[in-house]
Amino acid sequence: MVTTTQVRLNNSTTVDGQGLWRAWKRGFTSNVMAFKDLVDNAVDAAFPTTADFNGRIEVYPDKYESTTTGVCLRNNCVSNVPPLDRVLVIYESSKVDSGADAVGENGVGLKQACAALSDLSFVLVKRGNGELSFGVISESLQTRSGPSLPSFTLTNNDQLSQQISSELQKEDNIFVRDCVAKYGVIETEDKPSFSRGLKRICDHFHNMNNNTFEVILDRIRHQSSKDDKDDIEVHHVQKTRVTNLMREIKQELPKTY
């Protein structure tokens, strides 16, 4: 039986969402600094290890077949990952009593880092009880009337594609559906493809273990770009950008940990 999905789209305020996005986008001086903030969150969640738990953090290129379209960070968590409606809070600015032991629960850092690196990011969670959820951090969802960080909770891993597809058919979710379709664009000449974008998201979920958190950064920007017109749609340069970012992160991490 296909179970229903629960959707949370009311995580918004009356503040100018486009202005808030611009502020988030300029929250870091470089891609490396932004990505290190995501790594810091992952370290908080995955370590220290215990006798029955080994923390693991993985950074890898996001690929469709042989084409690199962005970069991913995945980590397991020593405790159960909180629901995404707690993680994707617009104005959370303190780690106190906010689940700081879990990646994402670090004030605005997650949102700022994603906005600084990409116009479209997905946050995926697989909790210990088998519950799945995903959120969208996208410039296209922000409006003058308010910001929006939608998140969806899926009841189980069965018929995942059908669950998401059914929910995103609803009129209220059409702009989120467009984000998934944009994730289905691989080559420059491709048109948005919801079916391909959905398959990619489901493939990520199927490769995750329980108590796992993953951030998918689609088409990362040029290093330190502050230009709203930065050409992030030139897909053939993504492999170089991702490779350079991963190399610099590898060089920087020993200085911190």
Secondary structure, 3 states (H helix, E strand, C coil): CCCCEEEECCCECCCCHHHHHHHHHCCCCCHHHHHHHHHHHHHHHHCCCECCECCCEEEEEEEECCEEEEEEEEEECCCCCCCHHHHCCCCCCCCCCCCCCCCCCCCCHHHHHHHHHCCEEEEEEECCCCCEEEEEEEHHHCECCECECCEEEECCCCCHHHHHHHHHCCHHHHHHHHHHHHHCCCCCCCCCCHHHHHHHHHHHHHCCCCCEEEEEEECCCCCCCCCCCCCCCCHHHHHHHHHHHHHHHHHHHHHHC
